[in-house]
Amino acid sequence: MASAGTLVWLVDADALDAAALASYAGWLGASEQVRCARFVRAGRRRQFIVGRALLRLALGRLLGVSPEGIALTERPGQAPLLASPRFAGFSISHSGRWVACGASLETALGLDIERIDPARDVMALAQQAFPAHDVDLLQACAPDALHATFYQMWCRHEARIKLGATANVEYPVHIPGLAGMLACAAPLDAAPALALVRLQDL
């Protein structure tokens, strides 16, 4: 059974039409609007708007408040600051059309998802980015497991960075065609269950 105090949601950002996207953009605070306007690519703006809407919906569900009223303030190089009298850990990740959000009343967390690209030269990337023991593990992988293992390692690395603290427990997120990892500062009562959602249904 999944923990009631932690949500991990995944949404297809490309499924939103222009009117819905504009509506969710109206939820952004002043500093978020400034950041959103800086994105040159329309796809990146879409990811940002959908990510912030998904985050507000998740926090609203956990905190019992209206998502439109949740105040988030941008901080350069950091996750946004949540104005709330209650603690809530949260993290957003995106890869292509997919946007994911983790939110918790139980622990600080970091979430990362990545599309698995079977054509990518993952060994070359690993040798640039990973410590030697991780490269050795990848070199020992069976060819049919190489890409999945690389992307899981990559997501673990990114999730730990987003957590910004020691990860006492990590939960792999299993999604067809994607790799994912949730790093938590404290163990959860139960492993989180990823839910594929539509914003308009939340």
C-alpha positions in Angstrom: 0.0 0.0 0.0 1.4 3.4 -1.0 2.0 6.1 1.6 -0.9 8.5 2.1 1.4 11.4 2.8 3.5 11.2 -0.4 2.3 11.6 -4.0 4.3 10.8 -7.2 2.5 11.9 -10.3 3.3 11.7 -14.0 1.5 13.7 -16.7 1.8 13.9 -20.5 2.4 17.6 -21.0 1.6 17.4 -24.7 -2.0 16.3 -24.0 -3.0 19.8 -22.8 -4.6 22.1 -25.4 -3.6 25.8 -25.6 -6.6 27.0 -23.6 -5.9 24.7 -20.7 -2.2 25.6 -20.8 -3.1 29.3 -20.7 -5.4 28.7 -17.7 -2.7 26.9 -15.7 -0.2 29.7 -16.6 -2.5 32.0 -14.7 -1.6 30.2 -11.5 2.0 31.3 -11.7 3.2 33.9 -9.3 5.1 37.0 -10.4 8.6 35.5 -10.1 7.5 32.4 -11.9 6.0 34.4 -14.7 9.4 36.2 -15.1 11.2 32.9 -15.4 8.6 31.4 -17.7 8.9 34.4 -20.1 12.7 33.8 -20.4 12.3 30.4 -22.0 12.9 30.7 -25.7 11.5 27.3 -26.7 7.7 26.8 -26.5 8.2 23.2 -25.4 10.3 24.3 -22.4 7.7 26.9 -21.4 5.0 24.1 -21.6 7.1 21.9 -19.3 7.5 24.7 -16.8 3.8 25.6 -16.7 2.7 22.0 -16.5 5.3 21.2 -13.8 4.2 24.1 -11.6 0.5 23.2 -12.1 1.1 19.6 -11.2 3.1 20.6 -8.2 0.3 22.9 -7.0 -2.3 20.2 -7.5 -0.2 17.7 -5.5 0.5 20.1 -2.7 -3.1 21.2 -2.7 -4.2 17.6 -2.3 -1.8 17.0 0.6 -2.2 20.3 2.4 -6.0 20.5 1.9 -5.9 23.9 0.1 -6.8 25.3 -3.2 -4.0 24.8 -5.8 -4.5 28.2 -7.3 -3.7 29.8 -4.0 -0.4 28.1 -3.4 2.4 30.7 -3.4 5.7 29.7 -4.9 8.7 32.0 -5.2 11.6 31.4 -7.6 15.1 31.0 -6.1 18.1 31.0 -8.6 19.6 27.5 -8.8 17.2 26.1 -6.2 13.7 24.7 -6.0 11.0 27.3 -5.5 10.2 28.5 -2.0 6.7 27.3 -0.7 4.8 29.7 1.5 3.1 27.3 3.9 2.9 26.9 7.7 3.3 23.2 7.2 6.3 21.3 6.0 6.1 19.8 2.5 8.9 18.3 0.5 8.6 18.4 -3.3 10.5 18.0 -6.5 9.7 18.3 -10.3 11.3 16.5 -13.2 10.7 16.5 -16.9 11.9 14.6 -19.9 10.4 15.3 -23.3 6.6 15.2 -23.2 6.6 13.8 -19.7 6.5 15.8 -16.5 6.7 14.3 -13.0 6.2 15.6 -9.5 6.9 14.2 -6.1 5.3 15.9 -3.0 5.4 14.7 0.6 4.4 15.7 4.1 6.7 13.0 5.4 10.2 13.9 4.1 12.3 16.1 1.9 12.7 14.4 -1.5 14.3 14.7 -4.9 12.8 13.2 -8.1 14.3 12.6 -11.5 12.9 10.9 -14.7 14.7 10.4 -18.0 13.5 9.0 -21.4 15.5 5.9 -22.3 17.2 6.5 -25.6 18.5 3.1 -26.9 20.5 4.9 -29.6 22.6 7.0 -27.2 26.2 6.2 -26.5 25.7 5.8 -22.8 29.2 4.4 -22.1 30.8 7.6 -23.5 28.5 9.7 -21.3 29.1 7.5 -18.3 32.9 7.9 -18.6 32.4 11.7 -18.6 29.9 11.9 -15.7 30.2 8.9 -13.5 32.8 7.7 -10.9 35.0 4.8 -11.9 33.1 2.2 -9.9 29.8 3.1 -11.7 31.6 2.9 -15.1 32.9 -0.5 -14.1 29.4 -1.7 -13.2 28.1 -0.6 -16.6 30.9 -2.3 -18.4 29.9 -5.5 -16.7 26.3 -5.2 -17.8 24.7 -7.5 -20.3 24.2 -5.6 -23.6 20.4 -5.7 -23.3 20.5 -4.2 -19.8 23.1 -1.5 -20.4 20.8 1.4 -21.3 18.2 0.7 -18.5 21.0 0.4 -15.9 22.7 3.6 -17.1 19.5 5.7 -17.0 18.7 4.3 -13.5 22.1 5.4 -12.3 21.7 8.8 -14.0 18.3 9.3 -12.3 19.8 8.3 -8.9 22.5 10.9 -9.3 20.1 13.7 -10.3 17.6 12.8 -7.6 20.3 13.0 -4.9 21.4 16.4 -6.2 17.8 17.7 -6.1 17.3 16.3 -2.6 20.3 18.4 -1.5 20.9 16.1 1.5 21.9 12.6 2.3 19.4 10.1 0.8 18.5 7.6 3.5 16.3 5.6 1.1 15.7 5.6 -2.7 12.7 4.3 -4.5 13.0 3.4 -8.2 10.2 4.6 -10.4 9.2 2.1 -13.1 7.6 3.6 -16.2 7.7 2.0 -19.7 10.2 3.9 -21.8 11.4 6.0 -18.8 13.7 5.6 -15.9 13.1 7.3 -12.6 14.3 7.6 -9.0 12.9 9.2 -5.9 15.5 10.0 -3.2 14.1 10.6 0.3 15.8 12.1 3.4 13.7 9.7 5.5 12.0 6.4 4.8 8.4 6.4 4.0 5.7 4.3 5.6 5.3 2.5 2.3 6.9 2.7 -1.1 5.3 5.4 -3.2 3.2 4.4 -6.2 3.6 6.3 -9.4 0.2 7.5 -10.8 -0.2 8.5 -14.4 -2.7 11.5 -14.2 -4.4 14.1 -16.3 -4.3 17.7 -14.9 -8.0 18.2 -15.7 -9.0 15.2 -13.6 -7.2 16.3 -10.4 
